[in-house]
Amino acid sequence: MQAYREGRAPKREKRSLHIYSFPMRSDRMPLEKGERQRLITSIVTRRRVGTQHELLDALGRAGCSVTQATISRDIRDLGLEKTHDVLGRPRYVAPQAARGSNPRDALAGVLSQFGRRVLPAENIVVVQSELGSAPAVARALDRLEHPKIVGTIAGDDTCIAIARTTGDATSLARELADLIG
Protein backbone atom coordinates (compact mmCIF):
# COMPACT_ATOMS: atom_id res chain seq x y z
CA MET A 1 0.00 0.00 0.00
CA GLN A 2 2.90 2.30 0.71
CA ALA A 3 3.86 2.27 -2.99
CA TYR A 4 0.38 3.50 -3.98
CA ARG A 5 0.47 6.34 -1.45
CA GLU A 6 3.78 7.50 -2.82
CA GLY A 7 2.42 7.52 -6.39
CA ARG A 8 4.31 4.58 -7.76
CA ALA A 9 3.09 1.13 -8.71
CA PRO A 10 4.31 -1.86 -6.74
CA LYS A 11 6.78 -4.22 -8.36
CA ARG A 12 5.14 -7.25 -9.89
CA GLU A 13 6.39 -10.66 -9.01
CA LYS A 14 7.69 -12.75 -11.86
CA ARG A 15 5.59 -15.86 -12.31
CA SER A 16 7.11 -18.95 -13.81
CA LEU A 17 5.15 -21.18 -16.14
CA HIS A 18 4.06 -24.54 -14.86
CA ILE A 19 6.18 -27.43 -16.09
CA TYR A 20 3.19 -28.94 -17.93
CA SER A 21 2.98 -25.93 -20.21
CA PHE A 22 6.20 -26.90 -21.96
CA PRO A 23 6.41 -29.58 -24.68
CA MET A 24 8.01 -32.90 -23.80
CA ARG A 25 11.01 -32.05 -25.95
CA SER A 26 12.32 -28.55 -26.27
CA ASP A 27 14.56 -29.31 -29.25
CA ARG A 28 11.76 -29.22 -31.83
CA MET A 29 13.00 -29.58 -35.36
CA PRO A 30 11.62 -30.41 -38.77
CA LEU A 31 12.06 -34.03 -39.81
CA GLU A 32 12.65 -35.38 -43.28
CA LYS A 33 9.42 -36.40 -45.00
CA GLY A 34 10.02 -40.15 -44.67
CA GLU A 35 10.92 -39.92 -40.97
CA ARG A 36 7.94 -37.67 -40.26
CA GLN A 37 5.54 -40.01 -42.05
CA ARG A 38 6.92 -43.04 -40.17
CA LEU A 39 6.37 -41.09 -36.95
CA ILE A 40 2.79 -40.23 -37.96
CA THR A 41 2.05 -43.88 -38.77
CA SER A 42 3.50 -44.91 -35.42
CA ILE A 43 1.42 -42.34 -33.54
CA VAL A 44 -1.92 -43.24 -35.16
CA THR A 45 -1.18 -46.95 -34.69
CA ARG A 46 -0.42 -46.61 -30.98
CA ARG A 47 -3.15 -44.18 -29.86
CA ARG A 48 -6.44 -42.65 -30.90
CA VAL A 49 -5.85 -39.48 -32.88
CA GLY A 50 -9.09 -38.06 -34.26
CA THR A 51 -8.16 -34.64 -35.67
CA GLN A 52 -5.27 -32.98 -37.45
CA HIS A 53 -4.80 -30.70 -34.43
CA GLU A 54 -4.42 -33.73 -32.14
CA LEU A 55 -1.84 -35.12 -34.55
CA LEU A 56 -0.06 -31.76 -34.63
CA ASP A 57 0.11 -31.79 -30.82
CA ALA A 58 1.37 -35.39 -30.72
CA LEU A 59 4.09 -34.60 -33.26
CA GLY A 60 5.08 -31.52 -31.26
CA ARG A 61 5.39 -33.61 -28.09
CA ALA A 62 7.64 -35.97 -30.04
CA GLY A 63 9.86 -33.03 -31.00
CA CYS A 64 8.73 -32.63 -34.61
CA SER A 65 8.10 -29.10 -35.86
CA VAL A 66 5.46 -29.21 -38.60
CA THR A 67 2.58 -27.13 -39.96
CA GLN A 68 -1.06 -28.18 -40.24
CA ALA A 69 -0.83 -27.99 -44.04
CA THR A 70 2.06 -30.46 -44.02
CA ILE A 71 0.09 -32.80 -41.77
CA SER A 72 -2.83 -32.62 -44.19
CA ARG A 73 -0.56 -33.61 -47.09
CA ASP A 74 1.04 -36.41 -45.05
CA ILE A 75 -2.38 -37.82 -44.16
CA ARG A 76 -3.28 -37.88 -47.85
CA ASP A 77 0.10 -39.34 -48.90
CA LEU A 78 -0.06 -42.07 -46.26
CA GLY A 79 -3.65 -42.92 -47.14
CA LEU A 80 -4.74 -42.62 -43.52
CA GLU A 81 -8.40 -43.44 -43.14
CA LYS A 82 -10.76 -41.70 -40.76
CA THR A 83 -12.99 -44.12 -38.92
CA HIS A 84 -14.58 -44.34 -35.47
CA ASP A 85 -13.57 -46.33 -32.44
CA VAL A 86 -16.03 -48.51 -30.52
CA LEU A 87 -17.22 -45.45 -28.56
CA GLY A 88 -18.02 -43.57 -31.77
CA ARG A 89 -15.07 -41.17 -31.47
CA PRO A 90 -13.25 -40.28 -34.70
CA ARG A 91 -9.77 -41.66 -35.28
CA TYR A 92 -7.20 -42.00 -38.02
CA VAL A 93 -6.02 -45.48 -38.93
CA ALA A 94 -3.32 -46.69 -41.29
CA PRO A 95 -4.63 -48.39 -44.43
CA GLN A 96 -4.61 -52.19 -44.45
CA ALA A 97 -1.76 -52.30 -47.00
CA ALA A 98 0.49 -50.27 -44.68
CA ARG A 99 -0.05 -52.80 -41.89
CA GLY A 100 1.68 -55.40 -44.01
CA SER A 101 -1.04 -58.03 -43.71
CA ASN A 102 -2.48 -60.10 -46.49
CA PRO A 103 -6.15 -59.45 -47.40
CA ARG A 104 -7.42 -62.64 -45.74
CA ASP A 105 -5.68 -61.81 -42.44
CA ALA A 106 -6.91 -58.22 -42.64
CA LEU A 107 -10.51 -59.38 -43.11
CA ALA A 108 -10.17 -61.86 -40.24
CA GLY A 109 -8.78 -59.12 -37.99
CA VAL A 110 -11.51 -56.60 -38.83
CA LEU A 111 -14.33 -59.13 -38.46
CA SER A 112 -13.01 -60.65 -35.22
CA GLN A 113 -12.65 -57.19 -33.69
CA PHE A 114 -15.73 -55.38 -35.03
CA GLY A 115 -18.04 -58.00 -36.60
CA ARG A 116 -21.25 -58.86 -34.75
CA ARG A 117 -23.50 -60.94 -37.00
CA VAL A 118 -23.74 -62.24 -40.59
CA LEU A 119 -27.04 -62.99 -42.31
CA PRO A 120 -27.67 -64.24 -45.86
CA ALA A 121 -30.73 -62.86 -47.72
CA GLU A 122 -31.17 -64.24 -51.25
CA ASN A 123 -27.93 -63.27 -53.04
CA ILE A 124 -27.00 -60.63 -50.41
CA VAL A 125 -24.91 -61.10 -47.27
CA VAL A 126 -25.54 -58.58 -44.49
CA VAL A 127 -22.62 -58.06 -42.11
CA GLN A 128 -23.52 -56.16 -38.94
CA SER A 129 -20.65 -54.58 -37.04
CA GLU A 130 -19.71 -52.02 -34.39
CA LEU A 131 -20.74 -48.44 -35.09
CA GLY A 132 -18.36 -46.79 -37.56
CA SER A 133 -16.59 -49.97 -38.63
CA ALA A 134 -18.67 -51.05 -41.64
CA PRO A 135 -16.49 -49.12 -44.15
CA ALA A 136 -13.43 -51.01 -42.87
CA VAL A 137 -15.28 -54.32 -43.26
CA ALA A 138 -16.33 -53.43 -46.83
CA ARG A 139 -12.80 -52.32 -47.70
CA ALA A 140 -11.38 -55.60 -46.36
CA LEU A 141 -13.93 -57.59 -48.37
CA ASP A 142 -13.11 -55.60 -51.52
CA ARG A 143 -9.36 -56.14 -51.05
CA LEU A 144 -9.95 -59.87 -50.69
CA GLU A 145 -11.27 -60.03 -54.27
CA HIS A 146 -13.40 -63.02 -53.28
CA PRO A 147 -14.78 -64.84 -56.36
CA LYS A 148 -18.27 -65.03 -54.81
CA ILE A 149 -18.52 -61.27 -54.13
CA VAL A 150 -19.72 -58.95 -56.91
CA GLY A 151 -19.46 -55.80 -54.78
CA THR A 152 -20.02 -54.23 -51.36
CA ILE A 153 -21.90 -51.29 -49.89
CA ALA A 154 -21.25 -49.91 -46.39
CA GLY A 155 -23.13 -47.70 -43.96
CA ASP A 156 -22.07 -46.97 -40.39
CA ASP A 157 -22.66 -50.37 -38.80
CA THR A 158 -23.85 -52.52 -41.70
CA CYS A 159 -22.01 -53.79 -44.76
CA ILE A 160 -23.77 -55.55 -47.62
CA ALA A 161 -21.84 -57.97 -49.82
CA ILE A 162 -23.59 -58.87 -53.05
CA ALA A 163 -23.01 -62.44 -54.22
CA ARG A 164 -23.71 -63.91 -57.67
CA THR A 165 -26.19 -66.54 -56.48
CA THR A 166 -28.19 -67.51 -53.41
CA GLY A 167 -25.89 -70.50 -52.90
CA ASP A 168 -22.81 -68.26 -53.03
CA ALA A 169 -24.40 -65.92 -50.45
CA THR A 170 -25.13 -68.81 -48.09
CA SER A 171 -21.60 -70.23 -48.24
CA LEU A 172 -20.06 -66.74 -48.02
CA ALA A 173 -22.19 -65.96 -44.93
CA ARG A 174 -20.93 -69.15 -43.27
CA GLU A 175 -17.34 -68.28 -44.11
CA LEU A 176 -17.65 -64.74 -42.72
CA ALA A 177 -19.49 -65.94 -39.60
CA ASP A 178 -16.58 -68.31 -38.88
CA LEU A 179 -14.20 -65.32 -39.03
CA ILE A 180 -16.32 -63.42 -36.50
CA GLY A 181 -16.10 -66.38 -34.15
Residue pairs with C-beta under 8 A, 6 or more apart in sequence:
3 9
3 10
3 11
4 10
23 60
23 61
23 63
24 61
24 62
24 63
25 61
25 62
25 63
27 63
28 60
28 63
28 64
28 65
29 63
29 64
29 65
30 36
30 64
30 65
30 66
31 39
31 64
31 66
33 74
36 59
36 64
36 66
36 70
36 74
37 74
37 77
37 78
39 59
39 62
39 64
40 55
40 59
40 71
40 74
40 75
40 78
40 80
41 78
41 94
41 98
43 49
43 55
43 58
43 59
43 62
44 55
44 80
44 91
44 92
44 93
44 94
45 93
45 94
47 58
48 85
48 89
48 91
49 55
49 58
49 91
49 92
50 82
50 89
50 90
50 91
50 92
51 90
52 68
52 71
52 72
52 75
53 68
55 71
55 75
55 92
56 66
56 68
56 71
59 66
59 71
60 66
75 92
78 94
78 95
78 98
79 94
79 95
79 97
79 98
80 92
80 93
80 94
80 95
81 92
81 93
81 94
81 95
81 135
81 136
81 139
82 90
82 91
82 92
82 93
83 90
83 91
83 92
83 93
83 132
83 133
83 135
83 136
84 90
84 91
84 131
84 132
84 133
85 91
85 132
86 114
86 130
86 131
88 131
88 132
93 136
96 103
96 106
96 139
96 140
96 143
99 106
101 109
103 140
103 143
103 144
103 145
104 144
106 140
106 143
107 137
107 140
107 141
107 143
107 144
107 179
108 179
110 133
110 136
110 137
110 140
111 127
111 129
111 137
111 140
111 176
111 179
111 180
112 179
112 180
112 181
113 133
114 129
114 130
114 133
114 136
114 137
115 127
115 128
115 129
115 137
115 176
115 179
115 180
116 128
116 129
116 130
116 180
117 127
117 128
117 177
117 180
118 125
118 126
118 127
118 128
118 173
118 176
118 177
118 180
119 125
119 126
119 128
119 173
120 126
120 166
120 169
120 170
120 172
120 173
121 169
122 166
122 169
123 162
123 163
123 164
123 165
123 166
123 168
123 169
124 160
124 161
124 162
124 163
124 169
125 160
125 161
125 162
125 163
125 169
125 172
125 173
125 176
126 158
126 159
126 160
127 134
127 137
127 141
127 158
127 159
127 160
127 161
127 176
128 157
128 158
129 137
129 157
129 158
129 159
130 157
131 156
131 157
132 156
132 157
133 157
134 154
134 155
134 156
134 157
134 158
134 159
135 154
135 159
137 154
137 159
138 152
138 153
138 154
138 159
138 161
139 154
141 149
141 152
141 159
141 161
142 149
142 151
142 152
146 172
148 163
148 164
148 168
148 169
148 171
148 172
149 161
149 162
149 163
149 172
150 162
150 163
150 164
151 161
151 162
152 159
152 160
152 161
152 162
153 159
153 160
153 162
154 160
161 172
161 176
163 169
163 172
